[in-house]
C-alpha cells in the first residue's frame, strides 16, 4: 500500500493521574513504523491532579499536529474516551491506555489486516504484561491463561455470554462503525469489551498474534487475579456491561437459546460477586442503576409481541425489561414462560395478528373511510421496506366489502400497487374480534380511537412521529442483518 493510500489512524488516549507513565506511552505511539502524517494521537486529560497536564503540554508542544491534547473536568474514563472519539479524525480508531506501550510495528500490522479484509470491523491482539518499570512479567497473556483467540461469527455470542477476549490497547476499530458503540453509555464498566461486542454483532472480528502490546500492571490498575471484595467489584462491572449490551439491543443477533444464556450470564456474575464478597450486601458501583419505567415499557412490548405469536422478539423485549430492572421479581418468570413457550411451540398462531411484521399499527376501517387523509399520510411516511404492518380492523365488514372498499380507499389515498405500506385487513362481519385483544397486541394506533389507554395514538398530522416510533421499535427488536419488509420468523 502506498503511503498516500494509508488510512489516517487515531490513537485514543484517556488519561487520569498517569503522569508517571504517559511520556513512555506517547513515545511508543510516536515511534510507530507508520507514516507520521497518517497517525494522530488524541489525548484527553480527565482532570488529572498530578503532573499529567505538564507531561501532556510538553509533548503537545514538541509534536504539534501529531499530538492533539484536550482537558476536561474529571468525569471518568468513559466520558474521557467518548470525548477522544468525538475529537478523532481518523478512519481507524486505536485504543491506547495512558500507561500501556505499543510495539513499533503494531499500527502497520493492524492496518494491513483492515486492508486485506474489508469485512473486518475490529482487530485485537495478545498482550505482554509489564511492571511499572517496563520489566516483563508475562510474555504472553493469552498463553498464561490458556486463551484461544477467536475470529468470525463465534466472537459475538462468546463476548456476550462468556468473557472478553479483546483487551485494552490491542484494539483498533473502524470509525465507520462508531454508531454501534459511540457514545459509550455511562454504565459500561469495560470500554474495550463494549466496543468490540457492539461491532461483533454486525461485522467480522480478527486478531494478531504479533506484535504484543505492553499491558502495564501497577498499584493503580491491578485487576487480574482479583479476589474478595475486588473480585466482587469486577463481577458487578461485568454484569453492568452485559446488562447495557442487552438494553441496547446487542442480544438481537442471537437465537433464542443464546438470549437466555446471555441473561443467565448476568445472573451468574451477580452470584459470583456475592460468593466473592461473602455477603449478599454488595456495594454496587455508582453507575449501577435501574429504570423501572423503561422496564415496564419493555415488559408491555414483550406481552404485545407474545400475544400475536412473535415469541423470539417477545423474549428479546423481556430480556431488555430484565436488564433495565434486574431486581424485578417478575423478570425471571417472564423469561421462563417465554422460553417454555418457544421450546414447546405453543405460539398462539390463531391470533388475528399472527402474520404481522415486527411492529403493528392498528387502524379502524370506518375511521379510515371517514378521513382518507389518515391512510394517505400513513402511506407517504411508511413504505414496504419498513418492518411495520398496518392492521385494519373492519368491524361489521365482510370479506367482499373489505376487498372492494379498502381497495378503493387505498387508490383514493394514492397508495402505490407496489412498494407501498404493508396492510393487513381484518374482516369482522360479526364483530367478534375483541378490540381489547387487538390493542394489547398493537404498538400504535392510527387515528383517535375511543379508548383512554393503550398504545400511543397518532393522527394524520402526526404520521412522521408515528413512523419514527415504529422504526425505533423495529430496530430495537429486529436482529441486526435481517432486512425489514418481512414477517418476523415465528
DANOR-V485925 format. One record per pair of residues at least 24 apart in sequence whose C-alpha atoms are under 8 Angstrom apart, sorted by the first residue. I is the first residue (numbers start at 1). J is the second residue. Records with the same first field share a line. If there is no record, write none. Layout:
I->J / J
This chain:
3->35
6->38
7->38 / 90 / 91 / 92 / 111
8->37 / 38 / 39 / 40 / 89 / 90 / 91 / 92
9->38 / 39 / 40 / 90 / 91 / 92 / 93 / 94
10->39 / 40 / 41 / 42 / 88 / 89 / 90 / 91 / 92 / 93 / 94
11->39 / 40 / 41 / 42 / 93 / 94 / 95 / 96
12->41 / 42 / 43 / 81 / 84 / 85 / 88 / 93 / 94 / 95 / 96 / 97
13->41 / 42 / 43 / 44 / 81 / 84 / 95 / 96 / 97 / 98
14->43 / 44 / 45 / 46 / 77 / 80 / 81 / 84 / 96 / 97 / 98
15->43 / 44 / 45 / 46 / 48 / 52 / 77 / 80 / 97 / 98
16->45 / 46 / 47 / 48 / 49 / 52 / 98
17->48 / 49 / 50 / 51 / 52
18->50 / 51 / 52 / 98 / 99
19->50 / 51 / 52 / 53 / 55
20->51 / 52
21->98 / 99 / 100 / 132
22->52 / 55 / 56 / 98 / 99
23->55 / 56 / 59
24->99 / 101
25->97 / 98 / 99 / 100 / 101 / 102
28->101 / 102 / 103 / 104
29->101 / 102 / 104
31->104
32->102 / 103 / 104 / 105 / 106 / 107 / 108
33->104 / 105 / 106 / 107 / 108
34->105 / 107 / 108
36->66
37->66
39->66 / 90
40->65 / 66 / 67 / 68 / 90
41->66 / 67 / 68
42->67 / 68 / 69 / 70 / 84 / 87 / 88
43->67 / 68 / 69 / 70 / 84
44->69 / 70 / 71 / 72 / 80 / 81 / 83 / 84
45->69 / 70 / 71 / 72 / 80
46->71 / 72 / 73 / 74 / 75 / 76 / 77 / 80
47->71 / 72 / 73 / 74 / 75
48->74
78->184 / 185 / 186 / 188 / 191
79->184 / 186
82->182 / 183 / 184
85->182
90->175
91->174 / 175 / 176
92->172 / 173 / 174 / 175
93->172 / 173 / 174 / 175
94->169 / 170 / 171 / 172 / 173
95->168 / 169 / 170 / 171 / 172
96->168 / 169 / 170
97->168 / 169
99->215 / 216
100->169 / 213 / 214 / 215 / 216
101->213 / 214 / 215 / 216
102->169 / 212 / 213 / 214
103->211 / 212 / 213 / 214
105->211
106->211 / 212 / 213
109->208 / 211
110->172 / 208
113->206
119->203 / 204
120->203 / 204 / 205 / 206
121->173 / 174 / 177 / 199 / 200 / 203 / 204 / 205
122->171 / 172 / 173 / 174 / 196 / 199 / 200 / 204 / 205 / 206
123->170 / 171 / 172 / 173 / 205 / 206 / 207 / 208
124->166 / 167 / 170 / 171 / 172 / 206 / 207 / 208
125->166 / 167 / 170 / 171 / 207 / 208 / 209 / 210 / 211 / 212 / 213
126->170 / 208 / 209 / 210 / 211 / 212 / 213
127->170 / 212 / 213 / 214 / 215
128->212 / 213 / 214 / 215
129->214 / 215 / 216 / 217
130->214 / 215 / 216 / 217
131->216 / 217 / 218
132->216 / 217 / 218
134->216
140->212
149->207
150->205 / 206 / 207
151->204 / 205 / 206 / 207
152->204 / 205 / 206
153->200 / 204
155->200 / 205
156->197 / 200 / 201
157->254 / 258
159->193 / 197
160->197 / 242 / 245 / 251 / 262
161->258 / 261 / 262 / 263 / 265
162->265
164->193
165->193
166->192 / 193 / 196
167->192 / 193
168->192
169->213 / 215
170->212 / 213
185->244
186->287
187->240 / 241 / 244 / 287 / 288
188->237 / 240 / 241 / 244
189->237 / 238 / 240 / 241
190->237 / 238 / 241
194->241 / 245
197->250
198->245 / 250
201->250 / 253 / 480
202->480 / 481
227->276
228->276 / 277 / 278
229->276 / 277
231->273 / 276 / 277
232->272 / 273 / 274 / 275 / 276 / 277
233->273 / 283 / 284 / 285
234->273
235->269 / 270 / 272 / 273
236->269 / 270 / 273 / 284 / 285
237->285
238->266 / 269
239->265 / 266 / 267 / 269 / 270
240->288
242->266
243->323 / 324
244->323
246->319 / 320 / 323
247->319 / 320 / 321 / 323 / 324
248->476
249->320 / 476 / 477
251->316 / 479
252->316 / 476 / 477 / 478 / 479 / 480
253->479 / 480 / 481
254->479
255->312
256->312 / 315 / 339
259->315 / 316 / 319
260->335 / 339
263->319
290->324 / 325 / 326
291->324 / 325
292->324 / 325
294->321 / 324
295->320 / 321 / 322 / 323 / 324 / 325
296->321
297->321
301->443
303->440 / 441
304->440 / 441 / 442 / 443
305->441
306->347 / 441
307->348 / 351 / 440 / 441
308->348 / 349 / 351 / 352 / 353 / 354 / 441
309->347 / 348 / 349 / 351 / 354 / 490
310->347 / 354 / 358 / 488 / 489 / 490
311->338 / 341 / 342 / 347 / 490
312->342 / 490
313->358 / 477 / 478
314->338
315->339
316->477
317->477
352->426
353->391 / 438 / 441
355->487
356->388 / 389 / 391 / 424 / 487 / 488
357->387 / 388 / 389 / 485 / 486 / 487 / 488
358->387 / 388 / 389 / 474 / 477 / 478 / 487 / 488
359->387 / 388 / 389 / 442 / 443 / 470 / 473 / 474
360->388 / 389 / 390 / 391 / 441 / 442 / 443 / 444
361->388 / 389 / 390 / 391 / 442 / 443 / 444 / 445 / 446
362->390 / 391 / 392 / 393 / 438 / 439 / 442 / 443 / 444 / 445 / 446
363->390 / 391 / 392 / 393 / 445 / 446 / 447
364->392 / 393 / 394 / 395 / 446 / 447 / 449
365->392 / 393 / 394 / 395 / 406
366->394
367->447
368->447
369->409
372->409 / 412 / 413
373->413 / 460
374->446 / 447 / 459 / 460
375->410 / 413 / 460
376->410 / 413 / 414 / 415
377->460 / 461 / 463
378->460 / 463
379->413 / 414 / 415 / 420 / 421
381->463 / 464 / 467
382->420 / 421 / 467
383->419 / 420 / 421 / 422
384->419 / 420 / 421 / 422 / 485
385->419 / 421 / 484 / 485
386->421 / 471 / 484 / 485
387->471 / 474 / 484 / 485 / 486 / 487
388->421 / 422 / 470 / 471 / 474 / 485
389->421 / 422 / 423 / 424
390->421 / 422 / 423 / 424
391->423 / 424 / 425 / 426
392->423 / 424 / 425 / 426
393->425 / 426 / 427 / 428
394->425 / 426 / 427 / 428 / 429
395->427 / 428 / 429 / 430 / 431 / 433
396->427 / 428 / 429 / 430 / 431
397->427 / 428 / 429
398->427 / 428 / 429
399->427
402->427
443->470
444->470
